[in-house]
Amino acid sequence: MLRPWKLEFEIDKKLDKAVYLQIADTIIADIRSGRLKPGDALPGSRNLANILKINRNTVVEAYQVLINEEWVISKERKGIFVSDQLPALHENRTEKRFAALENPTMAHGGIINFDDGHPDSKIAPVTELARAYRQIFGIKAKWQMMGYGNEHGDIEFRKMISQMLNHQRGMQINEYEISITRGSQMAMFLTAQSLLSPGDCVIVEDPGYQPAWQAFEYAGAKLFPVSVDEEGINVQAIEKLLFQHKNIKAIYITPHRQYPTMVTLSLSRRLKLIELANQHTITIIEDDYDNEFHFGYRPILPISSFPELNHYVYVGTLSKVVAPALRIGYLATKNQELLQKIGSLRKIIDVHGDVIMEQAVLQLIKEGAVKKHIRKATAHYKHKRDFVYSLLNKYMKDVADFVLPEGGLAFWIVPKFTLDWDKVASLLLEKNIKIIHPKQYSRNHINGFRLSYGSVSEEQLEQSIQIIAGIFSQLSR
C-alpha cells in the first residue's frame, strides 16, 4: 500500500515531553495543517521506528494516543489511517496533557486507578476472540447447547492446557488432572471447600492475597500468616509452625512473583518447602497468577513442576493472557479424590463452564493467536516496566525503595519512612488517584503499596508518580 507521507522532524530527547508524545503531536500538527488528510495512510510502526531509529513500542504507544484521541483509526490487516471524522480542531490537546499534571483526570475523565495488576485491555486480542466465538457458536451451538458438558470443562481444552503446562512450565500433568473454572478465584474457592474442614489450618504469606484467605476462612480454616522477605516466604517460620500445630492442612503461596511484593521464592526455600510439605503431608496450593509476562531469559518453573512434591494444587488463569473480562481459570492436581470432590461441588454451583468460550480460546491457541499476543504483550509490558522504573528513579528514589521486577505488571514501593496510609489514600483521592490501601494485603501494619502499570497509560503514570512522590515527601516532614 502506498504511503507517500513522511514524518519530517527530529526527536529531541532533551525535552521533558516523552518521545511518543512528540511523535503523536507532530502527526496531529500535520493533520491540523492539512498536510495529512482524512483517509491518508501512516507508515507502519516498524517502518517508522526504523526511520526514527527508536524502539518500535514507542511508535506503537504514539499511535495508541492518536487512536484514543480519535485522530487516526486502525483498520485490521490494513494499517493506520487519518480519521474521516477528526476531533474538534480548536482543542489544544498538548495543553490538556500539561494541565493534567494538576488534575490527572482532566484528559481522561475519571479516576486513575492503580489496581492489583490488570492487563491493558487496549492490546487484548478481542477482535480475534469475537471472531472465533461467533465461528464456534455457529458450528457447535446447535448440539452443544442442548445438553450439559463435563463439570471439569471441555476435554480438548483441558488437553491443550495440560500441554501448555508440561511444555512451558515443566509440569507432568494430563487432561484428566485439570479442572477449568470461571476465573482463578473460583478455583481457589473450590479447592478450599473440597480440601479443608472446620478446624484445619492454612499457612499464608503476609503480606498476601486476601481474597484467597477469605476462601480458606469460609471453609472454616484458621490462618497462620508468615512474613515475606527478599527471598520469599520465611520457610524457617513455616517449619516451626508445622512442629507446633498438627492440624495444618495446606500452605498457600505465590512463589513466582509474590503478591503483592513481587519477590521470587529462592530455590533453597523451594526445596525446603517441598521437604517440609512431604514430611508433614501438607498440600501446597500454588497460585501462579501472572506466569506469562516474564522479561528475563525464562520464568522460574512452578514448585508444582518438581516431581518430588507429593501433594499440590496448581492454580492459573487465562484472564490476563487473552482479555481481562474473560473468566477462564484452571486448577491442576494429581489428587484424584480431591478432583472428584471439586467436580461434585462444581456441579452444584455451576453445572459446567462456558463450553463455547473454551472452544473459541482453544481455536485461538491452535491458530497461534494467543502465542503471538503473549509475545506482543510481553514486549509492550517490558517497555512499560522500564518506563515506570525510569520515572521512579526520577521522582521517588529519595522517598522510597523499589526493585526492578523480572516480570508481572506491578512494582512494590516501600517508603523510606513510616506513613499514615489513611492520609496517603485520602490525599491521593483528592488528586483523583486511587491505590489499593496496604491494609488490603495484611491484617498487620504494612508500610508499602503495589504500583500496577498494566492498565494505566504512560501519560497517567508520569502524572501519578510525580504526585505520589510529592505526597510522600510532604508527609515525611
N, C-alpha and C positions, 0 to 999 in steps of 0.2 A: 504494500500500500504506500502511495506517495505521501511523504510528509515534508513539504517544502520549507516549513518554518524552522528557523534556527534560533536557539537561545543565545543572545548576544550580550553577555555580561560576565564579569569575573567575580568569583566568590571572595568575599573579604572576611577571612577568618578572625580578623581583629575586632570585628563588630560584636556587640553583645547579642545581636539577633542571631538565633540559630540558623544554620546553613539551610535547612529545609524550608524555613520561613523566608529566607532570602530568595530561594527559587520560586516559592509559591507567589510571593509579592511581585517578582519580576514578570511572571506569567500573567498575573492579574493586571499589571500595568499595561502589558501588551494587548490584553483583551479590551481594557478601557480605551486605549488609543485607537483601536480599530485595526491594529497590525495583525491581531488574531481575530478571526471572525467566527460566528456560530457555525458549528459543523467542522471546523478545521481540526485536523488530527495532530496530536502532540507526539513527540518522539517516544519510543518505548523506554521504560525505566532503565533497562540495561544499556541501551544506546546512549541515553542522556548521561548516565553515570560514567560511561567511558569518555564521553566528550568533556565532561567537567572534572574527570579524574577524582571521583568521590565514590563512597560506598553506595551501592545500589539501594540499600534500605533507606538512605537519606532521601533519594528521589521518590521512593515509594511513599515515604512519610509526607513529602511535599504534595504529591498527587492526592494523598488521602485528605489533606487540608483543603485542597481545591474541590474535591468531591463533596466533602462535608459542607463547604460554604457555597456549593452549587454553581461554581464557575465552570466546572467540567463534568462530564458524565463518563462512566466506564461501560463499554459495550463488550459483552463476553466474547472472547476469541477475536476481537477486532482491535481494541485499543482504547485510548483515552482521547476524547473529543471535547472541544469547546461546546458548552451547553447552548441549546437553541433559546432557552429562557434564562437570561442572566439575572443575577441578583440586582437589587436597586443600585445603580451606578454611583449615586451620590454618597453611598455609605462607605466610610473610610474604615476598612477592616483592620488595617495596621494600627490605627489609633485605638480601635476597640481592644485589640490584643494588649496594647500597652496599658490601657485603662484597667484591664482585668487584673493587673498586679494589685490594685487597691481592692477590687471586687472580683474575685476569681470566677464568679458565676456569670459575669456580665456577658462574656462571649458564648456561654453555653447554656444559660437559662436554668441552672439548677445547682444543687449542692455537689461539690466534688467529693465523691465517696471512696475512701480507701477501704475496700472490702477485704476479705481474708485471702484474696489471691485469685480472683476470677480472671479468665482469659479475655482477650479482646474480641468482642463479638463481630467487629467490623471485618476481621480476616477469616471468620469461620466459613467453611465451605457450604453455606446454606443453600445456594443455588443447586449444587450437585446433589445435596441431600434431598431437597424437594423433588428434583427430577427422579431420583432413584425411588423415593417413596411413592410418587404417582405411578411409576412404572410397575413396581411390585404390587401396589394396591390393585391396579388394573388387571394384572395377571392372576393374582392369588386370592384376592378378596372373596371371590365368588364361592370358593370352597373352604378357605381358612376361617372366614368369619362365621361359618355355620356351626363351628364347634370350638371347644377349648383346646389349647395347646398344652405342652408339658409344663408343669409348675416350675421347673428349673430353667425354662427357656428353650428356644429353637435349637435343635441338636446340631445343625450345621454352624450356627452362630457360636455355640459353645465350643465346637471343634476348632473354629478359627481363633477364638480367644485362647484356647489351650496351646495352639501352635505359636501364637504370639508370645505367650508366657514362657514357653520352652525355648524358642529361638532367641528372643531378645532379653529375657530375664533369667535364663539359666535354670528354669524350673523343670520338674519332671511330673507333668500333670496330664490327664486326659479329659475328654469332654464329659465323662460321667463323674468327674470330681469337681465340677463347676456348676454354680447356680447364678443365673442372670437376675438382677434386681433393678428396681426403679431408683437408681442412684446408690451411692455408697452408704448413705445413712440408713437406708432400708437394709442393706447387707449387715450393717452394724447391729441394727435392732433385731433382725432375725437370728444373728449369731448369739447375741446376749440372751434372748429368750430361750433359745434351744440349748445353750451350753451351761447357763448359770441357774442356780436355785437360790431362794432366800437364805441369807446367812453366808453364802460364798463371798470371797474377797477377790478383788481385781487390783493389781498394781498398775498405776498410770503415771505418765510423765507430768511433771509440774515445773513450768507451765505446760499446758497441753490443750487438747481439743475437747472442750466441754460438751458438745453435742454427743460425742461418744460416751463420755462419763454419764450423761443423763440416760442413755440407753442401758448401761450396766446397772445403774441405780434403779431404773424402772423394773428391772428383772429381780430386784431385791438384794443386789450385791452391795457390799461395803467397799469403798475405795481406799487404797493406800497410795497417796501421791509421793513420788520420788523425784528429787531435784535433777536438773539437767545442767551440764556444763559444756565446755567447748568440745568434749568427746561424746556428747550424748547423755543418755540416762545413766545415773550412778549405779553401776552394777554391784558395787560393794554394799550399798544400802539395800538393794534387792536381796542379796544373799542373806543379809541379817534378818530381813523381814520373813524370808522363807523358813528360816530356822526358828523364828519366834511364833509364827502362825501356821497352823497345819491346814487351814481351810482356804488357802489362796488357790484359786482355780485357773486364773489367767493373768497374763501380762499384756497390756495394750501399749503398742509403741508405733512411732512414725520414724523409723530409723534412717530412711534415705535422706529426707530433709525434714528434720523435726519441726512439728508445728507447735508453737509459732516461730521458734528461734532460728530455723533453717540449718542447724548444725547436723552433721552426718555422724552416725554412731560408728565409733572406731572399730577396726577389725578385731582387736583384742577383746573389746567388750562384747562384740557379737558372738565370738567363740565362747566366752564365759557365760553369756546369757543362754546359749544353746545347751551348754553343760548343765547349768542350773535347772533349766526347764525340763530336761530329760531326767535329771536326778530326782526332781520333786513331782514329776508327772504333771507339768503345767502346760497349758495351751498358750502359745504366743499368737496374739491377734495382731497382725501386721497391716497397718494402713499405709498403702503406697499411693498417696493421693495425687501426686504430680510427677510420676516417674518419667514421662516422655520428654519434658523440657529440661534437658541437661546440656551444659555448654562446655564441658570438659571433653576428654578423649572418649570416655564411656561412663555410663551411670554405674553406681555401685549396685551389685546384684542383691536381691532381697535376701533377708535371713531365711525366708521360706524356700530358697533355692538350695540351701545346704542339706545334702542327703542325710546328715547325721541327726537333724531335728526330727523328733518323733511326732509332735503334735502342734499343728498350726492351722490358722485360718488366715488366708491372704485376701485382702480387700482392695479393689481397684475401681476405677471409673473411666468412662469414655466421655463424660460431660465436658472435660477441659480439652479433649482432643478434637472432637467433632464440632460441638456447639454447646455453649453454656446452658441453654434451656433443654438440652437433650438429657433425659433422665435415664441413663443406662449405666448401671454399676454391675459389679460381679464379685463373687467370693469363690475361693478355691480351697479345698481341703481334702485330705486323703481319709478323713474320718467319715466313713460311710454311715455310721449310726447317727452322727451329728447332721450330716447332709440330709438324711431321711427326715429327721425332726424339722429341719429348716424347710424342706419341701412341704411337709404336712401343715406347718404354720403358714407358709406362703399361700397355700390353697384356701385357708380360712380368711385371710385378709385381702387377697388379690387374685386368686384362682391361677392366673398366669400373666406373663408380661405382654408387652406390645409386640406381637409377632411380626406385624408388617414393618414396624420401625427396625426391628432386629434384622430383618431380611434386607431392608434398604441400606443399613450401615454395613452389613455383610457384603453387599454388592459394591459399595464404595471401597471397602478393604480389598476386594478381589480386583477391582479396576486399578488399584494403586493410588486412588484419590486421597485416601487417608494418609498414606506414607508421604505423598507429595505435600500434603497440607502440613504434616508434622515438620518436614524439612523447612518449609516456608515459615511456619510459626516459630520454630527454634531460632532461625536467623533473625526474625523480627524481634523476638523477646531478648535475644542476646544483645542486639543493638540497643534496645530499650534499657536493659540492665546496665550496660556500660554508660549510657547517657545519665541514668539515675546516679550511678557511682560518681560520675564527674560532678554532678550537682551537689551531692552530699559532701564531697571534698571541698567544693567551692563555698558552700553556705553553712555546713554543720560540723566540720571537723573540730572546731573549737568548743562545741557544746555537747557533742555526742560521739559515742563509739559505734562503729559498724564494720562489717566484714563483707567483702565481695563474695556473694554466694555462687556456687558452681552450677546452680540451676534453679528451677522454680520461678515464681512470679512475685517475689517479695524480698525485702530486706528486713532484718531485725535491728532496730535502732535503740540504743541504750544511752540515755542522757548521762553526762559526767557528774550529775548531782541529782539528788532525790527530788522528784517533782510532785506537786499536788495534781494528780491526773484528772480529778473532777474539774479543777480550774483550767487545766490544759484543754480538755474537751470542750468546756464552755467557751473559752476564748476562740478556739478554732471554729466552732459553730457560728460565732458572730461574724467570722470571715467566710462563712459558707463552706467550711471544710469539715468533713466528718471522718473520724478514725474509730477503729474498734478500741474501746476502753480496755486497758490492761486487766481489769477485773474479769473480763470475758475469758481470759487464759488461765486464771488461777483463783483459788479461794484465799490465797495469801497475797500479800502486797508484792506486786511485780513492777519494777521500775524500767519498763521498756515497752515498745509498741511495734507492730508489724506494718511496715510501709509497703503496700502492694502496688504494683505498677502495671499489671497486665491490661486492665480495662481503663486506665487513665492516660490521656493524651500527653505528649511531651510538653506541650504548652502548659497544661494544667499542672504537670509535675513540677516544672520550674517555678510556677507561681506559688504552689502549695509549699514546697520545700523551703523556699525563701521565707514564707510567712511562719512556718513551723519553727525554723531556726530563730526567727525574731522573738517568738513567744517563749521558747526555751531560754534564750538569753535574758529576756525580760523577767522571767520567774526565778532566775538564778541569782538575781541581785539581792 
